């Protein structure tokens, strides 16, 4: 699915992805793949785990998978299907005890906390349940709540910027970055390599995520990684390594 402000448009299925993206090649442009079950209806963890397993056959980088995790069995199924990490969102608020059990069972390094927010009258509000339910907590307070759960990473996604290609919400990121102790992944809005570089140049930001460059930009990901490395950012030159191996 391609998402814009959390409104979804179908672009294909897993077979379509494999045909058009050749994961064995595109994986050299990435450090990690985040796969989210964005279904608006009842989320089938069995079907989703099967899709994750199918993707894993051609991807040799870490995969973080999530969306719809409601029980220990859901997490176990994703890990058995090849996920290296699980992504939690609504569960962080709805079932703190289960989050604590997951952290104890699999370790903090295996848990990614996904936080979705958007601005209303200049105030950052947090949403769960696929961006439908607004929480009565400020973004700063919610991030503190999430970090108290001892998660390994925070995946911060701007609903306003999501799918626009206009760039990350740098203003908010700079406002709250000091409050985040866990490694921070930012998402929502990247439309070119300049946007990725803008995000990586913010201290406290550990990683940048993009769907736009992945979905519709041809060689944008390999070109973006090359440009970022040439700018002096410390990234592994996976694409160059692939070319050397193929020779």
C-alpha positions as CSV (number, residue, x, y, z in Angstrom):
1,X,0.0,0.0,0.0
2,X,1.1,3.6,-0.6
3,X,0.0,5.8,2.2
4,X,-0.6,9.6,2.2
5,X,-1.7,11.1,5.5
6,X,-2.6,7.5,6.4
7,X,-5.1,7.2,3.5
8,X,-4.1,4.0,1.6
9,X,-3.9,3.2,-2.0
10,X,-3.0,-0.3,-3.2
11,X,0.0,-0.6,-5.5
12,X,0.4,-4.4,-5.6
13,X,0.9,-7.6,-3.7
14,X,4.0,-9.5,-2.5
15,X,4.5,-11.2,-5.8
16,X,4.3,-7.8,-7.5
17,X,7.0,-6.4,-5.1
18,X,9.3,-9.3,-5.9
19,X,8.9,-8.8,-9.6
20,X,9.3,-5.1,-9.7
21,X,11.9,-4.5,-6.9
22,X,14.2,-7.5,-7.1
23,X,14.8,-7.5,-3.4
24,X,18.2,-9.3,-3.7
25,X,19.5,-6.2,-5.4
26,X,17.6,-3.4,-3.7
27,X,18.6,-4.8,-0.3
28,X,22.1,-3.4,-0.9
29,X,20.6,0.1,-0.8
30,X,19.1,-0.4,2.7
31,X,20.2,-1.2,6.2
32,X,16.8,-2.5,7.4
33,X,13.4,-3.2,6.0
34,X,10.3,-2.2,8.0
35,X,7.2,-4.1,7.0
36,X,3.9,-3.0,8.5
37,X,0.4,-4.6,8.3
38,X,-1.7,-1.5,7.4
39,X,-4.9,-3.4,6.9
40,X,-7.9,-1.4,8.1
41,X,-10.0,-4.5,8.7
42,X,-9.3,-7.3,11.1
43,X,-5.6,-8.0,10.8
44,X,-4.7,-11.6,10.1
45,X,-1.4,-12.4,11.8
46,X,-1.2,-15.7,10.0
47,X,-1.5,-14.1,6.5
48,X,0.9,-11.3,7.5
49,X,3.5,-13.7,8.8
50,X,3.3,-15.6,5.6
51,X,4.0,-12.4,3.6
52,X,7.0,-11.7,5.9
53,X,8.3,-15.2,5.4
54,X,7.9,-14.8,1.6
55,X,9.8,-11.5,1.6
56,X,12.6,-13.0,3.7
57,X,13.5,-15.4,1.0
58,X,15.1,-12.6,-1.0
59,X,16.1,-10.1,1.7
60,X,19.4,-10.5,3.6
61,X,19.1,-7.5,5.9
62,X,17.2,-7.2,9.2
63,X,13.5,-7.1,9.0
64,X,11.3,-5.3,11.5
65,X,7.6,-6.4,11.2
66,X,4.5,-5.2,13.0
67,X,0.9,-4.1,12.8
68,X,-1.8,-5.9,14.7
69,X,0.3,-7.6,17.4
70,X,-2.1,-8.3,20.3
71,X,-0.7,-11.4,22.0
72,X,2.6,-13.2,22.7
73,X,1.6,-15.7,20.1
74,X,1.5,-13.0,17.4
75,X,5.0,-11.9,18.2
76,X,6.2,-15.5,18.3
77,X,4.7,-16.1,14.9
78,X,6.5,-13.1,13.3
79,X,9.8,-14.1,14.8
80,X,9.4,-17.6,13.5
81,X,8.6,-16.2,10.1
82,X,11.9,-14.5,9.9
83,X,11.4,-11.1,11.6
84,X,14.4,-9.8,13.5
85,X,12.4,-7.2,15.4
86,X,8.7,-6.5,16.0
87,X,7.1,-3.1,15.7
88,X,4.5,-2.2,18.4
89,X,2.1,0.8,18.2
90,X,-1.4,0.6,19.8
91,X,-0.1,-2.1,22.2
92,X,2.2,0.5,23.8
93,X,-0.8,2.2,25.3
94,X,-3.5,-0.5,25.4
95,X,-1.5,-3.3,27.1
96,X,1.6,-2.2,28.9
97,X,1.9,-5.5,30.8
98,X,2.1,-7.4,27.5
99,X,4.8,-5.0,26.2
100,X,6.8,-5.6,29.4
101,X,6.5,-9.4,28.8
102,X,7.6,-9.0,25.2
103,X,10.7,-7.0,26.3
104,X,11.5,-9.6,28.9
105,X,11.0,-12.5,26.5
106,X,12.8,-11.1,23.4
107,X,15.0,-8.3,24.8
108,X,14.8,-4.5,24.2
109,X,16.8,-4.7,21.1
110,X,14.0,-6.7,19.4
111,X,11.2,-4.2,20.2
112,X,10.6,-1.1,18.0
113,X,8.0,1.5,19.4
114,X,6.1,3.1,16.6
115,X,4.7,6.5,17.4
116,X,2.3,8.3,15.1
117,X,1.5,12.0,15.5
118,X,0.0,15.0,13.8
119,X,-0.4,18.6,14.5
120,X,-3.7,20.3,15.5
121,X,-3.5,24.1,16.0
122,X,0.3,23.8,16.4
123,X,0.0,21.0,19.0
124,X,1.5,17.6,18.4
125,X,-1.2,14.9,19.2
126,X,-0.5,11.2,19.3
127,X,-2.8,8.7,17.5
128,X,-3.1,4.9,17.7
129,X,-5.3,2.3,16.0
130,X,-4.1,3.1,12.5
131,X,-4.2,6.9,13.2
132,X,-7.9,6.8,14.2
133,X,-7.8,7.1,18.0
134,X,-6.3,10.3,19.6
135,X,-4.7,10.0,23.0
136,X,-5.0,12.6,25.7
137,X,-1.3,12.9,26.0
138,X,1.2,15.3,24.6
139,X,3.8,13.8,22.2
140,X,6.6,14.5,24.8
141,X,4.7,12.8,27.6
142,X,3.8,9.8,25.4
143,X,7.4,9.3,24.3
144,X,8.4,9.4,28.0
145,X,5.8,6.7,28.6
146,X,7.1,4.6,25.7
147,X,10.7,4.9,26.9
148,X,9.7,3.8,30.3
149,X,8.8,0.5,28.7
150,X,12.4,-0.1,27.9
151,X,11.9,-0.4,24.1
152,X,15.0,-0.7,21.9
153,X,14.1,2.0,19.3
154,X,11.5,4.7,18.6
155,X,10.0,4.9,15.1
156,X,8.5,8.4,15.0
157,X,6.1,9.0,12.1
158,X,4.4,12.3,11.1
159,X,0.9,11.7,9.8
160,X,0.9,15.2,8.3
161,X,4.0,14.5,6.3
162,X,3.2,10.9,5.5
163,X,3.5,10.2,1.8
164,X,3.7,13.8,0.8
165,X,7.4,13.8,-0.3
166,X,7.7,17.3,1.2
167,X,10.4,16.2,3.7
168,X,10.4,15.3,7.4
169,X,8.9,17.3,10.2
170,X,12.2,18.7,11.2
171,X,10.8,21.3,13.5
172,X,9.1,18.7,15.8
173,X,12.1,16.3,15.6
174,X,14.4,19.1,16.8
175,X,12.0,20.0,19.6
176,X,11.8,16.6,21.1
177,X,15.0,14.9,20.2
178,X,16.6,15.6,23.6
179,X,13.8,13.8,25.3
180,X,14.4,10.6,23.4
181,X,17.1,8.3,24.8
182,X,16.5,5.3,22.6
183,X,17.8,5.2,19.0
184,X,15.4,7.4,16.9
185,X,14.1,6.5,13.5
186,X,12.2,9.2,11.7
187,X,9.6,8.7,9.1
188,X,7.0,10.6,7.1
189,X,7.7,12.9,4.2
190,X,11.0,11.8,2.6
191,X,10.8,12.4,-1.2
192,X,14.4,12.6,-2.2
193,X,18.0,12.0,-1.0
194,X,18.2,15.6,0.3
195,X,15.4,14.9,2.8
196,X,17.2,11.7,4.0
197,X,20.4,13.7,4.5
198,X,18.5,16.4,6.3
199,X,17.2,13.8,8.8
200,X,20.6,12.1,9.2
201,X,22.3,15.4,9.9
202,X,20.2,15.9,13.1
203,X,22.0,14.8,16.1
204,X,20.1,12.1,18.0
205,X,18.6,10.7,14.8
206,X,19.9,7.2,14.3
207,X,18.1,6.3,11.1
208,X,15.7,7.7,8.4
209,X,12.9,5.7,6.8
210,X,11.2,6.2,3.5
211,X,8.3,4.6,1.5
212,X,8.1,7.1,-1.3
213,X,11.6,6.5,-2.6
214,X,11.0,2.7,-2.3
215,X,7.7,2.7,-4.1
216,X,7.9,5.1,-7.1
217,X,11.4,6.4,-7.7
218,X,13.2,3.8,-9.7
219,X,16.9,3.9,-8.8
220,X,16.3,6.5,-6.1
221,X,17.3,4.4,-3.2
222,X,20.7,3.3,-4.7
223,X,21.4,6.8,-5.9
224,X,20.4,8.3,-2.5
225,X,22.7,6.0,-0.6
226,X,25.6,6.8,-2.9
227,X,25.0,10.6,-2.5
228,X,24.7,10.3,1.2
229,X,27.9,8.4,1.5
230,X,29.7,10.9,-0.7
231,X,28.4,13.7,1.5
232,X,30.4,12.2,4.4
233,X,27.7,10.4,6.4
234,X,29.0,7.1,7.8
235,X,27.0,4.5,5.9
236,X,28.2,1.1,4.8
237,X,28.7,1.1,1.0
238,X,26.6,-2.0,0.4
239,X,26.0,-1.2,-3.3
240,X,29.7,-1.0,-3.9
241,X,30.2,-4.3,-2.2
242,X,27.6,-5.9,-4.3
243,X,29.3,-4.7,-7.5
244,X,32.6,-6.0,-6.3
245,X,31.1,-9.4,-5.5
246,X,29.4,-9.6,-8.9
247,X,32.7,-8.9,-10.6
